[in-house]
């Protein structure tokens, strides 16, 4: 899953004078960084983190505390596109489609049955998520849905896949909805007609832009999973090479520009290229070499013009790079290949 939630939990623990470092170490998350927005961690480590955090705080309603502390749109593009949708049904459909962007350990789907329309979350391996994780999910989704609805509404029922305990009364008060326990999965149920209700947060222009972004992100995630890490790395290198070639003449082959072109953060692009055994500098260097050979093969090519085209500030810098690539000066290479 996306490292966003573990970071939020560990950050909250630290802010409230709990042993965040100890919890991270117990869960095997001591390595967790804070800069990479696309970093992902194993579901088992997140479950372990929640369980360790509950022991460290002694708070059975920890999921509620974290849910209340999360900033707006903390789930990223998935949450933004859901709230910008025209109706609750469309918005929840986006939640189902793009949930894998933040957590692919579970599946989320909408179900219509007589007298109720529900959003259901099931664990893919048959083992329920840690209790605070389920509490947080229910609270955040219901709070976002109810605040977005144009007309006041209350859920028919919330079903949790765990027994009622000492922390349940506080969770029930936060949900403001009837709650049932020991269910087969997490379920948020509404009246059927609520599905068609318009959202007061609807924004057609924003919806179109963010939906396209979210669709590209989930498609890329699914492709990477299908191809495997090695194949995904090779595909990324090819994609970066194409982006670099397209930007050579405009000389915008810097890390932020190329990362934006392939839909990744700069830090994630660096990490994934390193995992594939290369770097952006090497990709740019190879693209320049290939472009230089192609340009100099033309009879009317000027060495100075080619140097400028490839982004070299002066001909001498191009000469040094070309000698490194071929063992010859541009003029020597051009004479030999005329």
C-alpha positions as CSV (number, residue, x, y, z in Angstrom):
1,X,0.0,0.0,0.0
2,X,1.0,3.6,-0.3
3,X,3.3,4.8,2.5
4,X,1.1,7.9,3.1
5,X,-1.0,6.2,5.9
6,X,1.9,4.7,7.8
7,X,3.6,8.1,7.7
8,X,0.5,9.8,9.0
9,X,0.2,7.3,11.9
10,X,3.9,7.5,12.9
11,X,3.7,11.3,12.6
12,X,0.7,11.4,14.9
13,X,2.4,9.2,17.4
14,X,5.5,11.4,17.5
15,X,3.4,14.6,17.8
16,X,1.6,13.1,20.8
17,X,4.8,12.0,22.6
18,X,4.4,8.3,21.9
19,X,7.3,6.0,20.8
20,X,6.9,6.4,17.0
21,X,10.4,5.0,16.4
22,X,9.7,1.9,18.5
23,X,6.5,1.3,16.7
24,X,8.2,1.7,13.3
25,X,11.0,-0.7,14.4
26,X,8.5,-3.3,15.6
27,X,6.6,-3.2,12.3
28,X,9.8,-3.3,10.2
29,X,9.2,0.3,9.0
30,X,12.3,2.0,10.4
31,X,13.5,2.5,6.8
32,X,10.3,4.4,5.8
33,X,11.2,7.7,4.1
34,X,9.2,10.9,4.1
35,X,10.0,12.5,0.7
36,X,8.8,9.9,-1.8
37,X,5.0,10.3,-2.4
38,X,4.8,7.1,-4.4
39,X,6.6,4.8,-1.9
40,X,4.7,1.6,-1.1
41,X,5.0,-0.8,1.8
42,X,3.7,-4.3,2.5
43,X,0.3,-4.7,4.0
44,X,1.6,-7.0,6.7
45,X,3.9,-4.2,7.9
46,X,1.0,-1.8,8.1
47,X,-1.1,-4.3,10.1
48,X,1.9,-4.8,12.5
49,X,2.3,-1.0,12.8
50,X,-1.3,-0.5,13.8
51,X,-1.2,-3.3,16.4
52,X,2.1,-2.0,17.8
53,X,0.6,1.6,17.9
54,X,-2.4,0.4,19.9
55,X,-0.2,-1.3,22.4
56,X,2.0,1.8,22.7
57,X,-0.9,4.1,23.2
58,X,-3.3,1.8,25.0
59,X,-6.0,3.4,22.9
60,X,-8.5,1.0,21.3
61,X,-10.0,3.9,19.3
62,X,-6.7,4.9,17.7
63,X,-8.2,4.6,14.2
64,X,-10.7,7.4,15.2
65,X,-7.9,9.6,16.4
66,X,-5.9,9.3,13.2
67,X,-9.1,9.8,11.0
68,X,-9.8,13.0,12.8
69,X,-6.3,14.2,12.4
70,X,-6.0,13.5,8.6
71,X,-6.0,16.7,6.4
72,X,-8.6,17.1,3.6
73,X,-8.0,15.1,0.5
74,X,-5.4,13.0,2.3
75,X,-6.1,10.1,0.0
76,X,-4.9,12.0,-3.0
77,X,-6.3,11.8,-6.5
78,X,-8.8,9.0,-5.6
79,X,-10.5,11.3,-3.0
80,X,-10.4,14.4,-5.1
81,X,-12.0,12.8,-8.2
82,X,-14.6,11.1,-6.0
83,X,-15.7,14.4,-4.4
84,X,-15.7,16.2,-7.8
85,X,-18.1,13.6,-9.3
86,X,-21.7,14.6,-10.1
87,X,-23.4,12.0,-7.9
88,X,-22.5,9.8,-4.9
89,X,-22.8,6.7,-7.1
90,X,-20.2,8.0,-9.6
91,X,-18.0,9.2,-6.8
92,X,-18.1,5.8,-5.0
93,X,-17.4,4.1,-8.3
94,X,-14.2,6.1,-8.5
95,X,-13.4,4.9,-5.0
96,X,-13.8,1.3,-6.1
97,X,-11.8,1.8,-9.3
98,X,-8.8,3.7,-7.8
99,X,-8.6,2.2,-4.3
100,X,-5.5,0.2,-5.4
101,X,-3.6,3.5,-5.7
102,X,-3.5,3.7,-1.9
103,X,-4.0,0.1,-0.9
104,X,-4.1,-3.0,-3.2
105,X,-4.4,-5.4,-0.3
106,X,-8.2,-5.1,-0.4
107,X,-10.9,-4.8,-3.0
108,X,-13.7,-2.3,-2.8
109,X,-16.9,-2.5,-4.7
110,X,-20.5,-1.1,-4.7
111,X,-23.4,-3.5,-4.4
112,X,-27.1,-2.9,-4.8
113,X,-29.5,-5.2,-2.9
114,X,-33.2,-4.8,-2.0
115,X,-33.6,-1.8,0.3
116,X,-29.9,-0.9,0.4
117,X,-26.9,0.4,-1.6
118,X,-23.5,-0.4,-0.1
119,X,-19.8,0.2,-0.4
120,X,-18.1,-3.1,0.6
121,X,-14.4,-3.6,1.4
122,X,-12.9,-7.1,1.4
123,X,-9.4,-8.3,2.1
124,X,-7.8,-10.1,-0.8
125,X,-6.1,-12.7,1.3
126,X,-9.1,-13.4,3.5
127,X,-7.5,-11.9,6.6
128,X,-9.3,-8.7,7.9
129,X,-7.2,-5.5,8.2
130,X,-6.2,-4.4,11.6
131,X,-9.1,-3.0,13.7
132,X,-7.9,0.6,13.7
133,X,-7.4,0.5,10.0
134,X,-11.0,-0.6,9.5
135,X,-12.3,2.1,11.9
136,X,-10.4,4.8,10.0
137,X,-11.6,3.7,6.6
138,X,-15.3,3.7,7.7
139,X,-15.0,7.1,9.4
140,X,-13.2,8.8,6.6
141,X,-15.4,7.5,3.8
142,X,-18.7,8.2,5.6
143,X,-17.6,11.7,6.7
144,X,-16.5,12.6,3.1
145,X,-19.7,11.2,1.6
146,X,-22.0,13.0,4.0
147,X,-20.2,16.3,3.8
148,X,-20.4,16.1,0.0
149,X,-24.1,15.3,-0.3
150,X,-26.3,18.2,-1.3
151,X,-29.0,16.9,1.1
152,X,-28.5,15.7,4.7
153,X,-28.4,11.9,4.9
154,X,-27.4,9.2,7.3
155,X,-26.1,5.7,6.6
156,X,-28.6,2.9,7.0
157,X,-25.9,0.8,8.7
158,X,-22.2,0.3,9.2
159,X,-21.0,-3.3,9.5
160,X,-17.6,-4.2,11.0
161,X,-16.0,-7.6,10.8
162,X,-14.9,-7.7,14.4
163,X,-16.7,-8.0,17.8
164,X,-18.0,-5.1,19.8
165,X,-15.6,-4.0,22.6
166,X,-14.8,-1.2,25.0
167,X,-13.8,1.2,22.2
168,X,-17.0,0.6,20.2
169,X,-19.2,3.3,21.8
170,X,-16.8,6.0,20.8
171,X,-16.6,4.8,17.2
172,X,-20.4,4.6,17.1
173,X,-20.7,8.2,18.2
174,X,-18.3,9.3,15.6
175,X,-20.2,7.5,12.8
176,X,-23.7,8.7,13.9
177,X,-25.1,5.5,12.3
178,X,-26.4,2.1,13.4
179,X,-23.5,-0.3,13.8
180,X,-23.5,-4.1,13.5
181,X,-20.5,-6.3,14.4
182,X,-19.1,-9.7,13.5
183,X,-20.0,-9.2,9.8
184,X,-18.2,-10.9,7.0
185,X,-16.5,-7.6,5.8
186,X,-16.6,-3.9,6.2
187,X,-19.8,-2.5,4.7
188,X,-21.2,1.1,4.6
189,X,-24.9,0.9,3.6
190,X,-27.2,3.7,2.4
191,X,-30.8,3.9,1.2
192,X,-30.9,2.9,-2.6
193,X,-32.1,6.4,-3.7
194,X,-29.1,8.1,-2.0
195,X,-26.8,6.6,-4.7
196,X,-28.3,9.0,-7.3
197,X,-28.0,12.0,-5.0
198,X,-26.0,15.0,-6.4
199,X,-22.8,16.1,-4.7
200,X,-22.5,19.7,-3.7
201,X,-18.7,19.3,-4.2
202,X,-19.3,18.4,-7.9
203,X,-16.8,20.1,-10.2
204,X,-17.0,18.9,-13.9
205,X,-13.7,20.5,-15.0
206,X,-11.7,19.2,-12.0
207,X,-13.4,15.8,-12.3
208,X,-12.3,15.4,-15.9
209,X,-8.7,16.3,-15.2
210,X,-8.2,14.3,-12.1
211,X,-10.1,11.3,-13.4
212,X,-7.7,11.2,-16.4
213,X,-4.7,11.4,-14.0
214,X,-6.1,8.7,-11.7
215,X,-6.8,6.4,-14.6
216,X,-3.3,6.7,-16.0
217,X,-1.9,6.0,-12.5
218,X,-4.0,2.9,-11.8
219,X,-3.3,1.6,-15.3
220,X,0.4,2.0,-14.8
221,X,0.2,0.3,-11.5
222,X,-1.7,-2.7,-13.0
223,X,0.7,-2.9,-15.9
224,X,3.7,-3.0,-13.5
225,X,2.1,-5.7,-11.4
226,X,1.4,-7.8,-14.5
227,X,4.8,-7.5,-16.0
228,X,6.7,-7.9,-12.8
229,X,9.3,-5.5,-11.4
230,X,12.1,-6.3,-13.9
231,X,9.9,-5.9,-16.9
232,X,8.3,-2.8,-15.4
233,X,11.8,-1.3,-15.0
234,X,12.6,-2.0,-18.6
235,X,9.3,-0.5,-19.8
236,X,10.0,2.6,-17.6
237,X,13.5,3.1,-19.2
238,X,12.0,2.9,-22.6
239,X,9.3,5.5,-21.6
240,X,11.9,7.8,-20.2
241,X,14.1,7.5,-23.3
242,X,11.2,8.5,-25.5
243,X,10.4,11.4,-23.2
244,X,14.0,12.6,-23.2
245,X,14.3,12.4,-27.0
246,X,11.1,14.4,-27.4
247,X,12.6,17.1,-25.1
248,X,16.2,17.3,-26.4
249,X,15.7,20.2,-28.7
250,X,13.7,22.2,-26.1
251,X,16.5,21.4,-23.6
252,X,14.0,20.5,-20.9
253,X,15.5,17.1,-19.9
254,X,15.8,18.0,-16.2
255,X,14.5,15.6,-13.6
256,X,11.3,17.5,-12.8
257,X,10.3,17.8,-16.5
258,X,11.0,14.2,-17.4
259,X,9.3,12.9,-14.2
260,X,6.2,14.9,-15.0
261,X,6.2,13.6,-18.6
262,X,6.1,9.9,-17.4
263,X,3.6,10.6,-14.5
264,X,6.0,10.0,-11.5
265,X,7.5,12.2,-8.8
266,X,11.1,13.1,-9.3
267,X,12.2,11.0,-6.3
268,X,10.3,7.9,-7.5
269,X,11.7,8.3,-11.0
270,X,15.2,8.4,-9.6
271,X,14.6,5.3,-7.5
272,X,13.0,3.3,-10.2
273,X,15.7,4.1,-12.8
274,X,18.3,3.1,-10.2
275,X,16.5,-0.2,-9.7
276,X,16.6,-0.7,-13.4
277,X,20.4,-0.2,-13.4
278,X,20.6,3.3,-14.9
279,X,19.9,7.0,-14.1
280,X,18.4,9.9,-15.9
281,X,21.9,11.3,-16.6
282,X,22.8,8.1,-18.4
283,X,19.6,8.1,-20.4
284,X,20.0,11.7,-21.4
285,X,23.7,11.1,-22.3
286,X,22.7,8.1,-24.5
287,X,19.9,10.1,-26.2
288,X,22.3,12.9,-27.0
289,X,24.8,10.4,-28.5
290,X,22.2,8.9,-30.7
291,X,20.9,12.3,-31.8
292,X,24.4,13.6,-32.4
293,X,25.3,10.7,-34.7
294,X,22.0,11.0,-36.6
295,X,22.5,14.8,-37.1
296,X,26.1,14.6,-38.1
297,X,25.3,11.9,-40.7
298,X,23.6,14.7,-42.7
299,X,25.8,16.3,-45.4
300,X,24.6,19.8,-44.5
301,X,24.9,19.4,-40.7
302,X,26.9,22.1,-38.9
303,X,28.9,20.9,-35.9
304,X,28.1,24.1,-34.0
305,X,24.4,23.8,-34.8
306,X,24.3,20.2,-33.7
307,X,26.0,21.2,-30.4
308,X,23.4,23.9,-29.8
309,X,20.6,21.5,-30.7
310,X,21.7,19.0,-28.1
311,X,21.9,21.6,-25.4
312,X,25.7,22.1,-25.2
313,X,26.6,25.7,-24.2
314,X,29.7,25.7,-26.4
315,X,31.2,23.6,-29.2
316,X,34.2,22.6,-27.0
317,X,31.9,20.9,-24.5
318,X,30.2,19.0,-27.4
319,X,33.6,18.0,-28.7
320,X,34.6,16.5,-25.4
321,X,31.4,14.6,-25.1
322,X,31.6,13.3,-28.6
323,X,35.2,12.1,-28.1
324,X,34.0,10.2,-25.0
325,X,31.2,8.6,-27.1
326,X,33.1,7.6,-30.2
327,X,36.9,8.2,-29.6
328,X,36.8,10.8,-32.4
329,X,36.1,14.5,-32.7
330,X,32.8,15.4,-34.4
331,X,34.8,16.6,-37.5
332,X,36.8,13.4,-37.7
333,X,33.7,11.3,-37.4
334,X,31.9,13.3,-40.0
335,X,34.7,12.9,-42.5
336,X,35.0,9.2,-41.9
337,X,31.2,8.7,-42.4
338,X,30.7,11.1,-45.3
